[in-house]
């Protein structure tokens, strides 16, 4: 019988400031290896690869394409530099980047890539710190052609990466992608910069066009100690950060990371946000459904030890507001959670479930007869009492209004009665017990069913 946990935490994480850099000890010689394509990079420690940052790949909607003039008919980002900021969770001695062409209509030709430190260590800035830019290679080459539906992993790069630090990734595409189907993550909540021409090593991009989306970049791995491991957050807009502050990284997974980093026993836990606004468990929405993307977004990620499932409200909210339809969607969600647990357990991954938040008063989801609310309560009772999850975190209790449990607590409500503001996201982070992320042996028979 698996241990269940349902708790509301009270710890408030302080802001941690860190940097990423290249030190003399880590800047080992990088030279061609005779008879082989690529370069020889020696591991900086006895460790393993762990994803420290991810973004869920999606087919880019028309309204989220790169702004003019960077999008034309069947051609995107031709002769263009794209500068993006990402934030690490755990640190390491070497890094690798992952670029995705999962939804591209044609092969994606990337001409050059560099990594650097952003000015002031801040997210969403267009300038980098002088002298920190380093070229990224793929099999020893500066360019790479990513086939349709594929991803490419860069060569290891000798860079000391600090936890909770911002890193600038600059990409130049000489030819651009010859399609209007491209891969991105629209809900970056981080500003990116676009500029015509090749500026991959430039310290600043004056006159650049800004956009709050990520394109093509889907992961950052670090070579980290064996004590480091990752938790994947599988979710929708409530995890992607709708209602959080652009460039401040104050989604609930970010706030949880800050708290985990403050304690020695959990400082090696990477928090990977694999969520997207509008995503659903059972059917495609914005991005593939959770069951369809589980292999790509969870099981194929490096160093994953835990999976945190907080998704299902969009399935309930988009199903018909009838008694029969809501009973069906509740039953189907329960079956889907069962499948997620089975598939993750088979890979040795513990699975934690979170209860669904109330949406009373939301124009689109709250129906007068209360059928959707009844479905939400049915699903939450199963999450709490089925014992299928290895632990349960009661986000419903953490966020609901004690005076009206059908609604969010007013001080947490972003205004649409569905999403949270940064104060509400802090409350969710505080509700997750630290002890869930301490490495421990799996019990006898783990993963059998």
C-alpha positions in Angstrom: 0.0 0.0 0.0 1.5 3.3 -1.1 1.9 6.2 1.3 -0.5 9.1 0.7 0.2 12.6 1.8 -2.1 15.6 1.8 -0.7 18.7 3.4 -0.6 22.5 3.1 2.9 23.8 3.7 3.5 27.2 5.3 7.2 27.9 4.3 7.8 30.9 2.1 10.8 30.7 -0.1 13.2 33.6 -0.3 14.6 34.8 -3.5 17.9 33.2 -4.4 20.4 34.8 -6.7 22.9 32.8 -8.7 25.0 33.1 -11.8 26.3 30.9 -14.6 29.9 31.1 -15.7 33.0 29.6 -17.2 35.8 29.1 -14.7 39.4 28.4 -15.3 39.1 24.9 -13.8 36.1 24.1 -16.0 37.4 25.6 -19.2 39.2 22.4 -20.2 40.8 22.1 -23.6 38.3 21.3 -26.4 40.0 19.9 -29.4 39.1 17.5 -32.3 39.5 13.9 -31.6 41.5 12.1 -34.3 39.4 9.9 -36.5 36.1 11.0 -35.1 33.5 13.7 -35.8 33.0 16.0 -32.9 35.1 17.1 -29.9 36.4 15.4 -26.8 35.0 16.9 -23.6 35.9 15.2 -20.3 33.2 15.0 -17.6 33.9 17.4 -14.8 32.8 14.9 -12.2 31.4 11.4 -11.7 27.7 12.2 -12.5 24.9 11.9 -15.0 22.9 14.1 -17.3 19.9 15.7 -15.8 17.5 18.1 -17.5 17.6 21.4 -15.6 15.1 23.3 -17.8 12.5 22.3 -20.4 9.7 23.8 -22.4 6.8 21.7 -23.8 7.0 21.7 -27.6 3.8 22.8 -29.3 2.5 23.6 -32.8 2.6 27.4 -33.0 -0.8 29.0 -33.5 -1.0 31.9 -36.0 -1.3 34.5 -33.3 1.9 33.2 -31.6 4.2 33.1 -34.7 7.2 35.4 -34.8 6.1 39.0 -35.4 6.5 40.7 -38.8 8.8 40.7 -40.7 10.1 37.4 -39.3 7.1 35.4 -40.5 6.2 35.3 -44.2 4.3 32.8 -46.4 6.0 29.4 -45.8 9.1 31.0 -44.4 9.9 31.9 -40.8 13.0 33.6 -39.3 15.0 33.7 -42.5 18.4 35.4 -42.0 17.4 36.1 -38.4 18.9 36.0 -34.9 16.8 34.7 -32.1 17.9 35.4 -28.5 16.1 33.7 -25.6 16.6 33.5 -21.9 16.1 30.3 -19.9 16.4 29.6 -16.2 18.2 26.6 -14.7 17.0 24.6 -11.7 20.0 22.6 -10.7 23.6 23.2 -11.7 26.4 21.2 -13.2 29.8 21.2 -14.8 28.8 20.8 -18.5 25.7 21.5 -20.4 23.9 20.3 -23.6 21.0 22.0 -25.4 18.1 20.3 -27.0 16.3 21.8 -30.0 13.0 20.4 -31.2 11.3 20.3 -34.6 8.4 18.2 -33.3 5.8 20.1 -35.2 7.8 21.6 -38.1 6.4 21.3 -41.6 9.9 21.0 -43.0 13.4 20.3 -41.8 14.8 23.0 -39.5 18.2 24.3 -40.5 20.1 26.0 -37.6 23.2 27.8 -38.7 24.8 28.8 -35.4 24.1 28.8 -31.6 25.8 30.4 -28.7 25.3 30.4 -24.9 26.1 33.3 -22.6 25.3 35.1 -19.4 22.5 37.8 -19.6 23.4 41.3 -18.4 22.7 41.5 -14.7 21.9 37.8 -14.6 18.3 38.8 -15.5 15.6 37.0 -17.5 14.2 38.6 -20.6 17.0 41.0 -21.5 18.6 41.4 -24.9 22.2 42.1 -23.9 24.8 39.6 -22.6 27.8 40.0 -20.3 30.9 40.7 -22.3 33.3 37.8 -22.7 30.8 35.1 -21.7 29.5 34.0 -25.1 30.5 30.4 -26.1 29.8 28.7 -29.4 27.6 25.5 -29.3 28.3 22.6 -31.7 26.5 19.5 -32.9 28.8 16.6 -33.7 31.6 19.1 -33.9 29.8 21.4 -36.4 28.4 24.8 -35.8 25.3 24.0 -37.8 22.6 21.3 -37.7 19.7 20.2 -39.8 16.8 18.8 -37.7 14.4 16.5 -39.5 10.7 16.9 -39.3 9.4 15.6 -36.0 12.9 15.1 -34.5 15.1 16.8 -31.9 18.8 17.3 -31.8 21.1 17.4 -28.8 24.2 19.6 -28.8 27.7 18.5 -27.9 28.7 18.8 -24.3 30.1 22.3 -23.5 32.4 23.0 -20.6 30.5 25.6 -18.6 29.9 25.7 -14.9 26.2 26.1 -14.5 24.9 27.4 -11.2 21.4 26.5 -9.9 18.5 29.0 -10.3 20.5 31.1 -12.8 19.5 32.7 -16.1 21.3 31.7 -19.3 21.0 33.3 -22.7 20.8 31.1 -25.8 21.2 32.9 -29.2 20.4 31.1 -32.5 21.0 32.2 -36.0 19.0 30.8 -39.0 20.5 31.8 -42.3 17.8 30.0 -44.4 14.9 30.1 -41.9 12.3 27.3 -41.8 10.4 26.9 -45.0 7.0 26.4 -43.4 4.4 28.2 -41.3 4.2 25.1 -39.1 6.9 25.6 -36.5 7.7 24.4 -33.0 7.5 26.7 -30.0 6.3 27.2 -26.5 4.0 30.3 -26.5 3.6 30.5 -22.7 7.2 31.4 -22.0 6.4 34.3 -19.7 9.9 35.4 -20.8 10.9 38.0 -23.4 12.8 36.9 -26.5 14.6 39.1 -29.1 14.6 38.9 -32.9 16.9 40.8 -35.2 17.7 40.5 -38.9 21.2 39.2 -39.8 23.7 37.1 -37.9 24.3 38.5 -34.4 24.9 35.2 -32.6 27.9 36.5 -30.7 26.8 40.2 -30.3 26.8 41.7 -26.9 23.6 43.6 -27.5 20.8 43.6 -30.1 19.8 47.2 -30.5 16.6 47.7 -32.5 15.5 44.1 -32.0 11.8 43.1 -32.0 10.6 41.5 -28.8 8.1 38.7 -28.3 7.1 36.7 -25.2 7.5 33.2 -26.7 10.2 30.5 -26.9 10.9 28.9 -30.3 12.7 25.6 -31.1 14.6 25.4 -27.8 13.1 22.5 -25.7 15.7 21.5 -23.1 18.9 22.2 -21.2 20.8 19.3 -19.6 23.6 19.6 -17.2 26.2 17.0 -16.1 25.3 16.8 -12.5 26.2 14.7 -9.4 24.5 11.3 -9.0 22.6 12.8 -6.1 20.7 15.2 -8.5 17.4 14.1 -10.1 14.4 15.7 -11.6 10.6 16.1 -11.0 8.4 16.7 -14.0 5.3 18.9 -13.6 2.6 17.7 -16.0 0.0 20.3 -16.3 -1.9 23.1 -18.0 -2.0 26.9 -17.7 -2.1 26.8 -13.9 1.4 25.2 -14.1 2.5 27.1 -17.2 2.0 30.2 -15.2 -1.0 32.1 -16.5 -1.3 35.0 -14.1 2.4 35.0 -13.2 4.7 38.0 -13.9 6.6 38.1 -17.2 10.4 37.7 -16.7 10.1 37.2 -12.9 9.8 33.4 -12.9 7.1 33.3 -10.2 5.0 30.3 -11.3 4.3 27.8 -8.6 7.0 25.4 -9.8 9.5 28.2 -9.7 8.5 29.1 -6.2 8.7 25.4 -5.2 12.2 25.2 -6.7 13.4 28.2 -4.6 12.2 26.4 -1.5 13.8 23.1 -2.4 17.1 24.9 -3.1 17.1 26.4 0.3 17.4 23.0 2.0 20.5 20.8 1.6 18.5 17.6 1.4 16.5 18.8 -1.7 19.0 21.2 -3.3 19.8 18.6 -6.0 16.2 18.4 -7.3 15.5 19.8 -10.8 12.0 21.1 -11.4 10.9 20.6 -15.0 7.8 22.5 -16.1 6.1 20.4 -18.9 2.8 22.4 -19.0 0.9 24.4 -21.5 -2.1 26.7 -21.4 -5.2 25.0 -22.7 -3.7 21.5 -22.4 -6.0 18.5 -21.6 -5.4 15.0 -20.3 -7.8 13.2 -22.7 -8.0 15.2 -25.9 -5.7 17.5 -27.7 -6.1 21.2 -26.9 -3.2 23.6 -27.1 -0.6 20.9 -27.6 -1.1 17.1 -27.6 -3.1 15.6 -24.8 -1.2 14.5 -21.7 -1.5 10.8 -22.5 -0.1 11.3 -25.9 2.9 13.4 -24.8 3.8 11.4 -21.7 6.6 9.6 -23.4 8.2 12.7 -24.9 7.7 15.1 -22.1 8.2 12.8 -19.1 9.7 9.4 -19.8 12.3 10.6 -22.3 13.7 13.4 -20.1 17.0 12.9 -18.4 17.3 12.1 -14.7 13.6 12.0 -13.9 12.7 10.4 -10.5 9.3 11.9 -9.8 6.2 12.9 -11.8 3.8 15.5 -10.5 0.3 15.4 -12.2 -1.8 18.5 -11.9 -4.1 18.5 -14.9 -7.8 17.8 -15.8 -9.7 21.0 -15.2 -9.7 21.8 -19.0 -11.2 18.3 -19.7 -14.0 19.0 -17.3 -14.5 22.6 -18.4 -14.7 21.8 -22.1 -17.0 18.8 -21.8 -20.7 19.4 -22.2 -22.5 20.8 -19.1 -24.8 17.8 -18.8 -25.0 15.2 -16.1 -24.1 12.3 -18.5 -21.2 14.1 -20.1 -19.7 15.1 -16.8 -20.0 11.7 -15.3 -18.2 10.3 -18.4 -15.4 12.8 -18.3 -14.8 12.2 -14.6 -14.6 8.4 -15.2 -12.3 8.9 -18.2 -10.0 11.2 -16.2 -9.7 8.5 -13.5 -8.8 5.9 -16.1 -6.3 8.3 -17.6 -4.6 8.9 -14.3 -4.4 5.2 -13.8 -2.6 4.9 -17.1 -0.2 7.7 -16.3 0.7 6.0 -13.0 1.2 2.6 -14.7 3.4 3.9 -17.4 5.6 6.0 -15.1 6.0 3.3 -12.5 7.2 0.9 -15.3 10.2 3.4 -15.6 10.8 3.5 -11.9 9.2 7.0 -11.5 7.1 7.8 -8.5 3.9 9.7 -9.3 2.3 12.4 -7.2 -1.2 13.7 -7.8 -2.7 17.1 -7.1 -6.4 17.8 -6.6 -8.1 20.2 -9.1 -8.8 23.8 -8.2 -12.3 25.3 -8.0 -13.6 27.4 -10.9 -16.8 28.8 -9.4 -17.7 32.1 -11.1 -15.6 31.4 -14.3 -17.6 32.4 -17.3 -16.6 29.5 -19.5 -16.5 26.6 -17.0 -19.0 27.2 -14.2 -22.4 25.9 -15.3 -25.6 26.9 -13.4 -26.6 23.3 -12.7 -23.2 22.5 -11.1 -22.5 19.4 -13.2 -18.9 20.4 -13.8 -18.4 21.2 -10.2 -19.8 17.7 -9.3 -17.3 16.1 -11.8 -14.4 18.1 -10.2 -15.4 16.8 -6.8 -15.7 13.3 -8.0 -12.2 13.4 -9.5 -10.7 15.0 -6.4 -12.2 12.4 -4.1 -10.7 9.7 -6.3 -7.3 11.5 -6.2 -7.4 11.8 -2.4 -8.7 8.3 -1.6 -7.8 5.8 -4.4 -4.2 5.3 -3.1 -3.0 5.0 -6.7 -0.7 8.0 -6.5 2.5 7.6 -4.4 1.4 10.8 -2.6 -1.3 13.4 -2.9 -1.0 17.2 -2.5 -4.3 18.9 -1.9 -4.2 22.0 -4.0 -7.9 22.3 -3.8 -7.8 22.9 0.0 -4.7 25.2 -0.4 -6.4 27.5 -2.9 -10.2 27.4 -2.3 -12.1 30.1 -0.4 -13.0 28.7 3.0 -16.3 30.6 2.9 -17.2 29.3 -0.5 -15.3 26.1 -1.5 -16.6 26.3 -5.1 -14.5 29.4 -5.6 -10.8 30.4 -5.4 -9.7 32.4 -2.4 -10.2 36.0 -3.5 -6.6 37.1 -2.6 -5.3 34.3 -4.9 -7.7 34.9 -7.8 -6.1 36.4 -11.0 -9.5 37.8 -11.8 -11.1 35.2 -14.1 -11.9 32.8 -11.2 -9.8 30.1 -12.8 -6.2 31.2 -12.7 -4.0 32.4 -9.8 -1.9 35.4 -9.2 1.7 35.2 -7.8 0.3 35.1 -4.2 -1.8 32.1 -5.2 1.0 30.4 -6.9 3.1 30.8 -3.8 0.4 29.1 -1.8 0.5 26.1 -4.2 4.2 25.9 -3.8 3.9 26.0 -0.1 1.5 23.1 -0.1 4.0 20.7 -1.5 6.0 18.8 1.2 9.8 18.9 0.8 10.0 15.2 1.9 8.4 14.0 -1.4 11.7 14.8 -3.1 14.2 13.0 -1.0 15.8 10.1 -2.7 14.9 6.7 -1.2 14.8 3.1 -2.3 11.6 2.0 -4.1 9.5 -0.4 -2.1 9.3 -4.1 -3.0 7.1 -4.8 -6.0 7.1 -1.1 -7.2 5.7 -0.7 -10.6 4.0 -4.1 -10.8 0.6 -2.5 -11.3 
